[in-house]
Amino acid sequence: MLKIFWEIKVKKISKSIKIKLFTTYFLSIIFPSIILVLGSFFFFKKTLDYWIKEYIEEKFITQFMKAEDYYKDTERELLIKGQNIIKNYISKTKRVKSKVLRERYRYFSDLDSIEVYTYSGDLYKKTYSSDIKEKLGIPPSILDKIKNEQIPQTQISTIDSKILIRVFIPCKDKNGKNFILATGKILDLSKFSNNQGIPEKKYLKIFKKFLMLAGFSVLLLIIFIGIWVGSKIGRNLTEPLQNLLLATQKISQKDYQLENLPLGEISEDEIGMLIKSFKDMAKKIKEYEDELKRYNDYLITILNHLPIGILIFNKNLQIKYFNESLKNLLKTYDFEDIDHFLELLNLRELISSVDLTIPFYKSFELTKNDKEIFLGITVIKLESKELEFMFIIENLEEKENLKKLSLWKEVALRIAHEIKNPLTPIKLSVERLKKQLEKNLEGEKKEILLKTTYTIEKYIEELKKLATDFYYFSKTPPLNLEKWNLLESLIEVIDLYEFAYPKVNFNIRAEDDAECFFDKFQFKRIWINLIDNCIKAMNGEGIIDILINRKNNEVIIEIKDTGEGISEEIQEKIAKGDIIKLKELGTGLIMVYSIIKLHHGTFQVKKNHPKGTHFIITLPCKPNKV
């Protein structure tokens, strides 16, 4: 116990649980032991009182009463008085009261005790004189005789060198309930003998003291064993837990080297299973930390290689991260640093001025060092442990250049078309004129005719070549065919539009990744233009369904919107391939048609039911010669 209290003083880690375990175990041993020892002592005492004491008292009475017969008169008197109480009171009342027995019968009948017992031996009512200091009780032998024989029984006992005679009479109350009435009288027999004590009583007292000393010794032995075993159990339980606590402190500091901790041998009990599970948990946490670190590195690598700028602010509007693409953008347009860029665009003020419960998109157009800069910026509020804001910054210069290039291609196509159309009838007319006049002219006139027609035909061919050059100028540059996933390429573009247009829902259904050979850069232009057309037709709000499947070694991509739809006239123009007249839908659709044709695919436009436009693109799975 001193060792345990010393551990409390020095404040060991395991003191709390160890003291609790020890106290619980100690109390669970001591209290039952005390109850057991005291119960055993009182059991033996009662046994001595009922059997040995009764035997000694009977011996004493026999010794002093051999020559005396007057107690029989007392016995007879007690029997008569008891029968009188039964007749006049107990048999006529429903509830026996001690007060009535005391005031009406004990005082006036010169009795020292009146008791009423139930047939189970319990004392029901009583009244005693001052000579009787404690409850008397009914001996088991007399109780059994009354139950079996139903006749009065007499008991002679001693109280402080005096004789107590009691007569037990069976009776019933007014309700017919069985009781036992006991009337008693004390006789002073000291005048009949010079002996003032009972020799056997001395031995009885010595035996009682022996029993008490033996019980106390057993109790001390149990307490000692309880302290020793409790301390042992507490130490065996708390020392491994103390080491586990030290291990948790190391893990909280991200130190997973637990080999130096004295966790001990792994047993097969619950503590051993706990230690084994803890080691497995520490190992898995370390693996998780390593995996998380690899994932973070992987995520940073992805963000750095994205073709768009990523900028993240914390809740105090301080820069937390920006990727390599944003650094390259700043370098391309000669911004001094990131703060100069933020100040020019007022991005910090933008955060505080708009509602960011949904993603916010805004386009910026500015001039820096005589360069036009077109930027599209999406702002998103990130709900993590700390409030953060993410800016997605897209350089729209490529898109603007693409639109300009499309316009130039349209002009080139129209020029080529307008030039080539009249050249053929001009050439035929010149040849017909030459044939007709050549027959009728001779000499110098014929020579002039031939020379003139030759010049006209030569320049017609040069105009044809010029038209052909314009035509090839309008075509997309040579394709870089590689094996890619169409679904991945499409999702890459859709991710950007989902942030910019939160009211547009994209539903994608794909049998697989749609892996085939195509020019990834050119198809990105296709997705941008088609999705742009869909969103414009829906006024920035609606549903775009995308279905990708395979059929007969071809990949089929279907894009449906819920916009205003498309006219039958335009459908026929696309079906006929009359791309010059597609300028009514914008140059972007001309570019889409041209790129798909270069991939040896097909492009169709239909009405979507019940509302909107339905684009269908078919591509061969295997590459064809372009």
For each residue, the residues with C-beta under 8 A, 3 or more apart:
1: 4 5 227 231
2: 5 6
3: 6 7 231
4: 1 7 8 18 19 22 231 234
5: 1 2 8 9
6: 2 3 9 10
7: 3 4 10 12 14 15 18
8: 4 5 11 12 15 19
9: 5 6
10: 6 7
11: 8 15
12: 7 8 15 18 242
13: 242 245 246
14: 7 17 18 238 239 241 242 245
15: 7 8 11 12 18 19
16: 19 20
17: 14 20 21 237 238 241
18: 4 7 12 14 15 21 22 234 235 237 238
19: 4 8 15 16 22 23 234
20: 16 17 23 24
21: 17 18 24 25 230 233 234 237 238
22: 4 18 19 25 26 230 231 234
23: 19 20 26 27
24: 20 21 27 28
25: 21 22 28 29 226 229 230 233 234
26: 22 23 29 30 226 227 230
27: 23 24 30 31
28: 24 25 31 32
29: 25 26 32 33 222 223 225 226 229 230
30: 26 27 33 34 222 223 226
31: 27 28 34 35
32: 28 29 35 36
33: 29 30 36 37 219 222 223 226
34: 30 31 37 38 219
35: 31 32 38 39
36: 32 33 39 40
37: 33 34 40 41 215 216 218 219 222
38: 34 35 41 42 215
39: 35 36 42 43
40: 36 37 43 44 215
41: 37 38 44 45 211 212 215
42: 38 39 45 46
43: 39 40 46 47
44: 40 41 47 48 211
45: 41 42 48 49 208 211
46: 42 43 49 50
47: 43 44 50 51 52
48: 44 45 51 52 53 204 207 208
49: 45 46 52 53 54
50: 46 47 53 54 139 140
51: 47 48 54 55
52: 47 48 49 55 56 204
53: 48 49 50 56 57 204
54: 49 50 51 57 58 139 157
55: 51 52 58 59
56: 52 53 59 60 198 200 201 204
57: 53 54 60 61 156 157 158 198
58: 54 55 61 62 156
59: 55 56 62 63 200
60: 56 57 63 64 158 198 200
61: 57 58 64 65 156 158 163
62: 58 59 65 66
63: 59 60 66 193
64: 60 61 68 189 192 193
65: 61 62 68 71 163 189
66: 62 63
67:
68: 64 65 71 189 192
69: 72 73
70: 73 74
71: 65 68 74 75 156 163 165 187
72: 69 75 76
73: 69 70 76 77
74: 70 71 77 78 165 185 187
75: 71 72 78 79 154 165 167
76: 72 73 79 80
77: 73 74 80 81 185
78: 74 75 81 82 111 165 166 167 183 184 185
79: 75 76 82 83 152 167 169 183
80: 76 77 83 84
81: 77 78 84 85 105 109 111 183
82: 78 79 85 86 152 167 169 181 182 183
83: 79 80 86 87 169
84: 80 81 87 88 109
85: 81 82 88 89 90 101 105 109 114 181 183
86: 82 83 89 90 91 169 171 181
87: 83 84 91
88: 84 85 92
89: 85 86 92 93 96 100 101 104 105
90: 85 86 93 96 116 171 172 173 179 181
91: 86 87 171 172 173 174
92: 88 89 174
93: 89 90 96 97 100 173 174
94: 173 174 175
95: 173
96: 89 90 93 100 101 116 124 125 173 179
97: 93 100 101 125
98: 101 102 125 126 127
99: 102 103
100: 89 93 96 97 103 104 105
101: 85 89 96 97 98 104 105 106 114 116 125 127
102: 98 99 105 106 107 114 127
103: 99 100 106 107
104: 89 100 101 107 108
105: 81 85 89 100 101 102 108 109 111 114
106: 101 102 103 109 111 112 113 114 127 129
107: 102 103 104
108: 104 105
109: 81 84 85 105 106 183
110: 185
111: 78 81 105 106 114 129 183 184 185
112: 106 128 129 131 132 164 184 185 186
113: 106 126 127 128 129 132 136 164 166 182 183 184 185
114: 85 101 102 105 106 111 126 127 181 182 183 184
115: 123 125 126 127 136 138 166 181 182 184
116: 90 96 101 123 124 125 126 179 180 181 182
117: 121 122 123 124 138 143 168 179 180 182
118: 121 122 124 178 179 180
119: 143 147 178 179 180
120:
121: 117 118 137 138 140 143
122: 117 118
123: 115 116 117 126 135 137 138
124: 96 116 117 118 179
125: 96 97 98 101 115 116
126: 98 113 114 115 116 123 135
127: 98 101 102 106 113 114 115
128: 112 113 131 132
129: 106 111 112 113 132 186
130:
131: 112 128 159 160 162 186
132: 112 113 128 129 136 159 164 184 186
133:
134:
135: 123 126
136: 113 115 132 157 164 166 182 184
137: 121 123
138: 115 117 121 123 142 143 168 180 182
139: 50 54 142 143 155
140: 50 121 143 144
141: 144 145
142: 138 139 145 146 153 155 168
143: 117 119 121 138 139 140 146 147 180
144: 140 141 147 148
145: 141 142 148 149 151 153
146: 142 143 149 150 151 152 153 168 170 180
147: 119 143 144 150
148: 144 145
149: 145 146
150: 146 147 170
151: 145 146 170
152: 79 82 146 167 168 169 170
153: 142 145 146 167 168
154: 75 165 166 167 168
155: 139 142 165 166 168
156: 57 58 61 71 163 164 165
157: 54 57 136 163 164 166
158: 57 60 61 161 162 163 164 198
159: 131 132 162 163 164 186
160: 131
161: 158 189 190 196 197
162: 131 158 159 186 187 188 189 190
163: 61 65 71 156 157 158 159 186 187 188 189
164: 112 113 132 136 156 157 158 159 184 185 186 187
165: 71 74 75 78 154 155 156 184 185 186 187
166: 78 113 115 136 154 155 157 182 183 184
167: 75 78 79 82 152 153 154 182 183 184
168: 117 138 142 146 152 153 154 155 180 181 182
169: 79 82 83 86 152 180 181 182 183
170: 146 150 151 152 178 179 180
171: 86 90 91 178 179 180 181
172: 90 91 176 177 178 179
173: 90 91 93 94 95 96 176 177 179
174: 91 92 93 94
175: 94
176: 172 173
177: 172 173
178: 118 119 170 171 172
179: 90 96 116 117 118 119 124 170 171 172 173
180: 116 117 118 119 138 143 146 168 169 170 171
181: 82 85 86 90 114 115 116 168 169 171
182: 82 113 114 115 116 117 136 138 166 167 168 169
183: 78 79 81 82 85 109 111 113 114 166 167 169
184: 78 111 112 113 114 115 132 136 164 165 166 167
185: 74 77 78 110 111 112 113 164 165
186: 112 129 131 132 159 162 163 164 165
187: 71 74 162 163 164 165
188: 162 163 191
189: 64 65 68 161 162 163 192 193
190: 161 162 193 196
191: 188
192: 64 68 189
193: 63 64 189 190
194:
195: 198
196: 161 190
197: 161 201 202
198: 56 57 60 158 195 201 202
199: 202 203
200: 56 59 60 203 204
201: 56 197 198 204 205
202: 197 198 199 205 206
203: 199 200 206 207
204: 48 52 53 56 200 201 207 208
205: 201 202 208 209
206: 202 203 209 210
207: 48 203 204 210 211
208: 45 48 204 205 211 212
209: 205 206 212 213
210: 206 207 213 214
211: 41 44 45 207 208 214 215
212: 41 208 209 215 216
213: 209 210 216 217
214: 210 211 217 218
215: 37 38 40 41 211 212 218 219
216: 37 212 213 219 220
217: 213 214 220 221
218: 37 214 215 221 222
219: 33 34 37 215 216 222 223
220: 216 217 223 224
221: 217 218 224 225
222: 29 30 33 37 218 219 225 226
223: 29 30 33 219 220 226 227
224: 220 221 227 228
225: 29 221 222 228 229
226: 25 26 29 30 33 222 223 229 230
227: 1 26 223 224 230 231
228: 224 225 231 232
229: 25 29 225 226 232 233
230: 21 22 25 26 29 226 227 233 234
231: 1 3 4 22 227 228 234 235
232: 228 229 235 236
233: 21 25 229 230 236 237
234: 4 18 19 21 22 25 230 231 237 238
235: 18 231 232 238 239
236: 232 233 239 240 271
237: 17 18 21 233 234 240 241 271
238: 14 17 18 21 234 235 241 242
239: 14 235 236 242 243 264
240: 236 237 243 244 263 264 271 274 275
241: 14 17 237 238 244 245 271
242: 12 13 14 238 239 245 246
243: 239 240 246 247 261 262 263 264
244: 240 241 247 248 263 274 275 278
245: 13 14 241 242 248 249
246: 13 242 243 249 250 261
247: 243 244 250 251 258 261 263 278 282
248: 244 245 251 252
249: 245 246 252 253
250: 246 247 253 255 256 257 258 261
251: 247 248 254 255 256 282 285
252: 248 249
253: 249 250
254: 251 289
255: 250 251
256: 250 251 282 283 285 286 289
257: 250 260
258: 247 250 261 263 279 282
259:
260: 257
261: 243 246 247 250 258
262: 243
263: 240 243 244 247 258 266 275 278 279
264: 239 240 243 275
265: 272
266: 263 272 275 276
267: 271 272
268: 272 273
269: 272 273
270: 273 274
271: 236 237 240 241 267 274 275
272: 265 266 267 268 269 275 276
273: 268 269 270 276 277
274: 240 244 270 271 277 278
275: 240 244 263 264 266 271 272 278 279
276: 266 272 273 279 280
277: 273 274 280 281
278: 244 247 263 274 275 281 282
279: 258 263 275 276 282 283
280: 276 277 283 284
281: 277 278 284 285
282: 247 251 256 258 278 279 285 286
283: 256 279 280 286 287
284: 280 281 287 288
285: 251 256 281 282 288 289
286: 256 282 283 289 290
287: 283 284 290 291
288: 284 285 291 292
289: 254 256 285 286 292 293
290: 286 287 293 294
291: 287 288 294 295
292: 288 289 295 296
293: 289 290 296 297
294: 290 291 297 298
295: 291 292 298 299
296: 292 293 299 300
297: 293 294 300 301
298: 294 295 301 302
299: 295 296 302 303
300: 296 297 303 304
301: 297 298 304 305
302: 298 299 305 306
303: 299 300 306 310 321 323
304: 300 301 323 324 325
305: 301 302 324 325
306: 302 303 310 323 325
307: 325
308: 325 392 393 394 395 496
309: 322 323 325 326 329 391 392 393 394 395
310: 303 306 321 322 323 325 326 390 391 392 393
311: 319 321 322 323 326 338 347 390 391 393
312: 319 320 321 322 382 388 389 390 391
313: 317 318 319 320 348 351 388 389 390 391
314: 317 318 320 386 387 388
315: 386 387 388
316:
317: 313 314 348 351 389
318: 313 314
319: 311 312 313 322 338
320: 312 313 314 388
321: 303 310 311 312
322: 309 310 311 312 319 326 327 338
323: 303 304 306 309 310 311 326 327
324: 304 305 327 328
325: 304 305 306 307 308 309 310 328 329
326: 309 310 311 322 323 329 330 338 393
327: 322 323 324 330 331
328: 324 325 331 332
329: 309 325 326 332 333 393 395
330: 326 327 333 335 337 338 341
331: 327 328 334 335
332: 328 329
333: 329 330 368 369 371 373
334: 331 368 369
335: 330 331 338 340 341 344 368
336: 339 340
337: 330 340 341
338: 311 319 322 326 330 335 341 342
339: 336 342 343
340: 335 336 337 343 344
341: 330 335 337 338 344 345
342: 338 339 345 346 347 348
343: 339 340 346
344: 335 340 341 366 368
345: 341 342 350 364 366 375 377
346: 342 343 349 350
347: 311 342 350 351 377 391
348: 313 317 342 351 352
349: 346 352 353
350: 345 346 347 353 354 362 379
351: 313 317 347 348 354 356 379 389
352: 348 349
353: 349 350
354: 350 351 360 379
355: 358 360
356: 351 359 360 379 380 381 389
357: 381
358: 355 502
359: 356 378 379 380 499 500 502
360: 354 355 356 378 379 380
361: 376 377 378 379 499 500 501
362: 350 376 377 379
363: 374 375 376 377 396
364: 345 373 374 375 376 377
365: 372 373 374 375
366: 344 345 372 373 375
367: 370 371 372 373
368: 333 334 335 344 371 373
369: 333 334
370: 367
371: 333 367 368
372: 365 366 367 397
373: 333 364 365 366 367 368 397
374: 363 364 365 395 396 397 399 400
375: 345 363 364 365 366 393 394 395 396
376: 361 362 363 364 393 394 396 500
377: 345 347 361 362 363 364 391 392 393 394
378: 359 360 361 391 392 394 496 499 500
379: 350 351 354 356 359 360 361 362 389 390 391
380: 356 359 360 389 390 392 499
381: 356 357 387 388 389
382: 312 387 388 389 390
383: 387
384: 387 388
385:
386: 314 315
387: 314 315 381 382 383 384
388: 312 313 314 315 320 381 382 384
389: 312 313 317 351 356 379 380 381 382
390: 310 311 312 313 379 380 382
391: 309 310 311 312 313 347 377 378 379
392: 308 309 310 377 378 380 496 499
393: 308 309 310 311 326 329 375 376 377
394: 308 309 375 376 377 378 496
395: 308 309 329 374 375 398
396: 363 374 375 376 399 400
397: 372 373 374 400 401
398: 395 401 402
399: 374 396 402 403 528
400: 374 396 397 403 404
401: 397 398 404 405
402: 398 399 405 406 525 591
403: 399 400 406 407 587 588
404: 400 401 407 408
405: 401 402 408 409
406: 402 403 409 410 586 587 588 590 591
407: 403 404 410 411 587
408: 404 405 411 412
409: 405 406 412 413 473 474 587 590 591 594
410: 406 407 413 414 474 580 583 587 590
411: 407 408 414 415
412: 408 409 415 416 470 471 473 474
413: 409 410 416 417 470 471 474 579 580 590
414: 410 411 417 418 580
415: 411 412 418 419 467 470
416: 412 413 419 420 467 468 470 471 474
417: 413 414 420 421 467 580
418: 414 415 421 422
419: 415 416 422 423 463 466 467 470
420: 416 417 423 424 464 467
421: 417 418 424
422: 418 419 425 426
423: 419 420 426 427 460 463 464 467
424: 420 421 427 428
425: 422 428 429
426: 422 423 429 430 456 460
427: 423 424 430 431 457 460
428: 424 425 431 432
429: 425 426 432 433
430: 426 427 433 434 453 456 457 460
431: 427 428 434 435 453 457
432: 428 429 435 436
433: 429 430 436 437 453
434: 430 431 437 438 449 450 453
435: 431 432 438 439
436: 432 433 439 440
437: 433 434 440 441 449
438: 434 435 441 446 449 450
439: 435 436
440: 436 437
441: 437 438 445 446 449
442: 445 446
443: 446 447
444: 447 448
445: 441 442 448 449
446: 438 441 442 443 449 450
447: 443 444 450 451
448: 444 445 451 452
449: 434 437 438 441 445 446 452 453
450: 434 438 446 447 453 454
451: 447 448 454 455
452: 448 449 455 456
453: 430 431 433 434 449 450 456 457
454: 450 451 457 458
455: 451 452 458 459
456: 426 430 452 453 459 460
457: 427 430 431 453 454 460 461
458: 454 455 461 462
459: 455 456 462 463
460: 423 426 427 430 456 457 463 464
461: 457 458 464 465
462: 458 459 465 466
463: 419 423 459 460 466 467
464: 420 423 460 461 467 468
465: 461 462 468 469
466: 419 462 463 469 470
467: 415 416 417 419 420 423 463 464 470 471
468: 416 464 465 471 472
469: 465 466 472 473
470: 412 413 415 416 419 466 467 473 474
471: 412 413 416 467 468 474 475
472: 468 469 475
473: 409 412 469 470
474: 409 410 412 413 416 470 471 594
475: 471 472 594 598
476: 479 522 591 594 595 598
477:
478: 626
479: 476 518 519 522 598 599 626
480: 519 520 521
481: 517 518 519 623 626
482: 517 518 519 520
483: 515 516 517
484: 488 489 515 516 517 518 520
485: 488 489 513 514 515
486: 489 490 513 514 515 516 518 523 548 555 557 619
487: 490 491 508 510 512 513 514 548
488: 484 485 491 492 513
489: 484 485 486 492 493 520 523 524 527
490: 486 487 493 494 508 527 546 548 557
491: 487 488 494 495 508
492: 488 489 495 496 524
493: 489 490 496 497 524 527 528 531
494: 490 491 497 498 506 508 527 531 546
495: 491 492 498 499
496: 308 378 392 394 492 493 499 500
497: 493 494 500 501 504 506 531 535
498: 494 495 501 502 504 506
499: 359 361 378 380 392 495 496 502
500: 359 361 376 378 496 497
501: 361 497 498 504 535 540 541
502: 358 359 498 499
503: 540 541 542
504: 497 498 501 535 538 540 541 542 543 544
505: 542 543 544
506: 494 497 498 544 546
507: 543 544 545 546
508: 487 490 491 494 546 548
509: 545 546 547 548
510: 487 513 514 546 547 548 549
511: 514 548 549 550
512: 487 515 548 550
513: 485 486 487 488 510
514: 485 486 487 510 511 548 550 555 557
515: 483 484 485 486 512
516: 483 484 486 555 619 620 621 622
517: 481 482 483 484 621 622 623
518: 479 481 482 484 486 522 523 599 619
519: 479 480 481 482 522 523 595 599
520: 480 482 484 489 523 524
521: 480 524 525
522: 476 479 518 519 525 526 595 598
523: 486 489 518 519 520 526 527 595
524: 489 492 493 520 521 527 528
525: 402 521 522 528 529 591 592 595
526: 522 523 529 530 591 592 595 596 617
527: 489 490 493 494 523 524 530 531
528: 399 493 524 525 531 532
529: 525 526 532 533 588 589 591 592
530: 526 527 533 534 559 592 615
531: 493 494 497 527 528 534 535 544 559
532: 528 529 535 536 588
533: 529 530 536 537 585 586 588 589 613
534: 530 531 537 538 542 544 559 561 563 613
535: 497 501 504 531 532 538 540 544 561
536: 532 533 539 540 563
537: 533 534 561 563 564 565 612 613
538: 504 534 535 541 542 544 561 562 563 564 612
539: 536 542 563
540: 501 503 504 535 536
541: 501 503 504 538
542: 503 504 505 534 538 539 561 562 563 612
543: 504 505 507 561 562
544: 504 505 506 507 531 534 535 538 559 560 561 562
545: 507 509 558 559 560 561
546: 490 494 506 507 508 509 510 557 558 559 560
547: 509 510 556 557 558 560
548: 486 487 490 508 509 510 511 512 514 555 556 557 558
549: 510 511 555 556
550: 511 512 514 553 554 555 556 621
551: 554 556
552:
553: 550 620 621 622
554: 550 551 618 619 620 621
555: 486 514 516 548 549 550 618 619 620 621
556: 547 548 549 550 551 616 617 618
557: 486 490 514 546 547 548 616 617 618 619
558: 545 546 547 548 614 615 616 617
559: 530 531 534 544 545 546 614 615 617
560: 544 545 546 547 608 612 613 614 615
561: 534 535 537 538 542 543 544 545 608 612 613
562: 538 542 543 544 608 611 612
563: 534 536 537 538 539 542 611 612 613
564: 537 538 612
565: 537 607 608 611 612 613
566: 570 571 605 607 613
567: 570 571
568: 571 572
569: 572 573
570: 566 567 573 574 582 584 585 605
571: 566 567 568 574 575 605 606 607
572: 568 569 575 576
573: 569 570 576 578 581 582
574: 570 571 577 578 582 589 593 603 604 605
575: 571 572 604
576: 572 573
577: 574 593
578: 573 574 581 582
579: 413 582 590 593 594
580: 410 413 414 417 583
581: 573 578 584
582: 570 573 574 578 579 585 589 590 593
583: 410 580 586 587 590
584: 570 581
585: 533 570 582 588 589
586: 406 533 583 589 590
587: 403 406 407 409 410 583 590 591
588: 403 406 529 532 533 585 591 592
589: 529 533 574 582 585 586 592 593
590: 406 409 410 413 579 582 583 586 587 593 594
591: 402 406 409 476 525 526 529 587 588 594 595
592: 525 526 529 530 588 589 595 596 603
593: 574 577 579 582 589 590 596 597 603
594: 409 474 475 476 579 590 591 597 598
595: 476 519 522 523 525 526 591 592 598 599
596: 526 592 593 599 601 602 603 617 619
597: 593 594 600 601 603
598: 475 476 479 522 594 595 626
599: 479 518 519 595 596 619 620 624 626
600: 597 619 620 624 626
601: 596 597 617 618 619 620
602: 596 616 617 618
603: 574 592 593 596 597 615 616 617 618
604: 574 575 615 616
605: 566 570 571 574 613 614 615 616
606: 571 613 614 616
607: 565 566 571 612 613 614
608: 560 561 562 565 611 612 613 614
609:
610:
611: 562 563 565 608
612: 537 538 542 560 561 562 563 564 565 607 608
613: 533 534 537 560 561 563 565 566 605 606 607 608
614: 558 559 560 605 606 607 608
615: 530 558 559 560 603 604 605
616: 556 557 558 602 603 604 605 606
617: 526 556 557 558 559 596 601 602 603
618: 554 555 556 557 601 602 603
619: 486 516 518 554 555 557 596 599 600 601
620: 516 553 554 555 599 600 601 623 624
621: 516 517 550 553 554 555
622: 516 517 553
623: 481 517 620
624: 599 600 620
625:
626: 478 479 481 598 599 600
